Amino acid sequence: MSAIPHILVIAYVWPEPRSSAAGSHMLCLLESFQSRGWKISFASPAQRGEHMADLASMGIDTQDILLNDASFDQYLSELQPNIVLFDRFMMEEQFAWRVEKHCADAMRILDTEDLFCLRHARHDLHKARLKAQTDDWDISTDTSPEMLFTELAQREIAAIYRCDLSLIISEVELGLLTDTFNIDPELLIYYPLQLMAPSEAQREQLPSFSERCDFISIGNFRHPPNWDAVLWLKEVLWPEIRRALPKARLKIYGAYTPPKAAALQNVKQGFLVEGWAPDALSVMQGARVNLAPLRFGAGLKGKLGDAMCCGTPSVASPIAAEGINGALPFPGGIGCNAEALVAQAVRLYGDEERWLEAQAEGFAVVEQRFERHLHQEGLLSGIEWVFANLGEHRLRNFIGAMMRHHSHKSTQYMGQWIEAKNKLKE
């Protein structure tokens, strides 16, 4: 195995750091790898978006690939990477068997982004409550086995076992994997949001409480939790906030704004759908309070990370706040239902003393929990150890070897069947 890693990233989508936290997180990963001088190739079956990062300018080779197509085998055979990183478990399902066939000795890393099984279980719970038409329930961060042990969880946990390392973005999810799913901690690396707190000089340049106005809510509209939050703001939360603060406005930002979202705009009510923000940090700095009333979801919320770096306190649901502050005070307010969220938003918007406290708490959270230097070395040294001791590491992961056994390769046989079917059509 080569002494210098050559990493092939197989991504679910092309990274868009200005559109989503996932895109920004991926870019930080790539920059971390490059800091060690590692070679990177990047491939995805997704369509390239207008906001995707310029990987070529970073010296990263890119390749469009196809699902269920042998052309990937040829690409892989010629490239011969010695590390393959799967961006989300669906890419591991689609391509890992081909990697094993053509690059059996390549180290495998899974970047989970967030746990799909957790997010989907919470979404199912949320939909069931909406169907029951009850409005007296609190937003739940339930992680009980009864809720989590689904077919989707089986697929995602199997992918984690089949890989040599998995990157986990949230301490909550790290604990869930080790305590509830009993995964060996040696297979996991905690790699959260990578943020940079402003220096003292930069903090002095940030707009003050009196120089800021209005509320902000930001998030990619293609992400279901974000769209649900916008609807809840429109129908329930914002009318109550506006009643208490009749001059305040709410500005909604997000990439890929659909017509149904644009149609929610109502200038008279102060509900403004602004669409994509070319510079999210700039619009965040101008707002007094960030609203993140997510009713389901998983992982860490990049919108809260941006807000803390901009000195903008947030009012969030327990789902949005999960994994952010640890034992530190949350930089703003948390509300588990509509009444509590409205009360927190109104108070924070008008209470300068509390607002300044929350701003300082946000800087502290970034400095103590998410500064890049806190996690980058652990990530890279962890990968390097497994890379240098791959045989020994795999001997300790018998379940992973078992999961890669041919009797568990239904995705391989399905992929080959689809490939053959497509050839017959041609």
Secondary structure as GFF3:
##gff-version 3
##sequence-region A 1 426
A	DSSP	beta_strand	6	10	.	.	.	ID=ss1
A	DSSP	alpha_helix	21	35	.	.	.	ID=ss2
A	DSSP	beta_strand	39	44	.	.	.	ID=ss3
A	DSSP	three_ten_helix	56	58	.	.	.	ID=ss4
A	DSSP	beta_strand	61	64	.	.	.	ID=ss5
A	DSSP	alpha_helix	71	79	.	.	.	ID=ss6
A	DSSP	beta_strand	83	87	.	.	.	ID=ss7
A	DSSP	alpha_helix	89	102	.	.	.	ID=ss8
A	DSSP	beta_strand	107	111	.	.	.	ID=ss9
A	DSSP	alpha_helix	116	132	.	.	.	ID=ss10
A	DSSP	alpha_helix	145	148	.	.	.	ID=ss11
A	DSSP	alpha_helix	151	162	.	.	.	ID=ss12
A	DSSP	beta_strand	165	168	.	.	.	ID=ss13
A	DSSP	alpha_helix	171	175	.	.	.	ID=ss14
A	DSSP	pi_helix	176	180	.	.	.	ID=ss15
A	DSSP	three_ten_helix	185	187	.	.	.	ID=ss16
A	DSSP	beta_strand	188	190	.	.	.	ID=ss17
A	DSSP	alpha_helix	200	205	.	.	.	ID=ss18
A	DSSP	beta_strand	215	218	.	.	.	ID=ss19
A	DSSP	alpha_helix	224	232	.	.	.	ID=ss20
A	DSSP	pi_helix	233	237	.	.	.	ID=ss21
A	DSSP	alpha_helix	238	244	.	.	.	ID=ss22
A	DSSP	beta_strand	250	253	.	.	.	ID=ss23
A	DSSP	alpha_helix	259	262	.	.	.	ID=ss24
A	DSSP	three_ten_helix	267	269	.	.	.	ID=ss25
A	DSSP	beta_strand	271	275	.	.	.	ID=ss26
A	DSSP	alpha_helix	280	286	.	.	.	ID=ss27
A	DSSP	beta_strand	289	292	.	.	.	ID=ss28
A	DSSP	alpha_helix	302	309	.	.	.	ID=ss29
A	DSSP	beta_strand	314	316	.	.	.	ID=ss30
A	DSSP	alpha_helix	318	321	.	.	.	ID=ss31
A	DSSP	beta_strand	332	334	.	.	.	ID=ss32
A	DSSP	alpha_helix	338	350	.	.	.	ID=ss33
A	DSSP	alpha_helix	352	365	.	.	.	ID=ss34
A	DSSP	pi_helix	366	370	.	.	.	ID=ss35
A	DSSP	three_ten_helix	372	374	.	.	.	ID=ss36
A	DSSP	alpha_helix	376	388	.	.	.	ID=ss37
A	DSSP	alpha_helix	390	395	.	.	.	ID=ss38
A	DSSP	alpha_helix	398	403	.	.	.	ID=ss39
A	DSSP	three_ten_helix	406	408	.	.	.	ID=ss40
A	DSSP	alpha_helix	410	425	.	.	.	ID=ss41
###
